[in-house]
Amino acid sequence: MKLMNKIKETAQFLKGKGIAAPEFGLILGSGLGELASEIENGISIDYANIPNWGRSTVVGHAGKLVYGELAGRKVLALQGRFHFYEGNPMEVVTFPVRVMRALGCEGVIVTNAAGGVEYGPGTLMAISDHINLTGQNPLIGANLDEFGPRFPDMSDAYTKAYREKAHAVAEKLGIDLKEGVYLGVTGPTYETPAEIRAFQTLGASAVGMSTVPEVIVAAHSGLKVLGISAITNFAAGFQSELNHEEVVEVTERIKENFKGLVKAILAEL
């Protein structure tokens, strides 16, 4: 089946389940999916039951699509994303973003757990831009003209107005929201110390294994984007060892600030 037909089929299926006119998509990264449990009047659907949908196999990713109201806005939340390193093709990794667009979302809030290059564990960082070092681009292949142009402009992939709103809200809440450049790699290995030194030279503030493909597709589709990284560990070379347990532990520690921030931003957008 052609990609456009898959998108239409999935959107129709979700509409049939009661998902109508979401305003914002939420993509919730490692350890951050708990925010979806606060969605009111929620409709929750297991990924396994959605046609053409991928599977999430990572610890800390629940694997559910949740629709309802959060901070007075209609949202469609992914509790767990699909990663390229799980063996998913880019079409699968980015498919939910295209479905969000097909259902009428105007913007997406993309979150992730990331390694700190400029900032330390426990920091929340608004993403101002990204560097794509995955060696992949989800727009390779036939262009979906219904969504966007063959050669989309990435100059403002992370919407400045959304970011400014996020900073204003964070200041009101007393949350120290940093800002920086996210560098995307494929994983699943953590980076070597030499790679991190190279990434510092390139101007990266944080490094992670997600987000970049979804944002490229969001920009192509005309969706506005707010990206927030939860810095869960120092990148390689700054601490003795890296492991996923620490990622989950640190997100547990900062999740209240994270949830409060995202809800307050949604109310203002």
Salt bridges, closest charged atoms under 4 A:
GLU23 OE1 - ARG73 NH2 2.93
GLU34 OE1 - LYS255 NZ 2.75
GLU34 OE2 - LYS259 NZ 2.87
GLU38 OE2 - LYS259 NZ 3.03
GLU38 OE1 - LYS263 NZ 2.46
ASP46 OD1 - LYS64 NZ 2.56
GLU86 OE1 - HIS83 ND1 2.99
GLU91 OE2 - LYS6 NZ 3.13
GLU164 OE2 - LYS160 NZ 3.97
ASP176 OD2 - LYS178 NZ 3.11
GLU179 OE2 - ARG163 NE 3.24
GLU179 OE1 - HIS167 NE2 2.58
GLU214 OE2 - ARG81 NE 2.69
GLU249 OE2 - ARG253 NE 3.69
GLU252 OE2 - LYS255 NZ 2.72
GLU256 OE2 - LYS259 NZ 3.49
GLU268 OE2 - LYS172 NZ 3.63
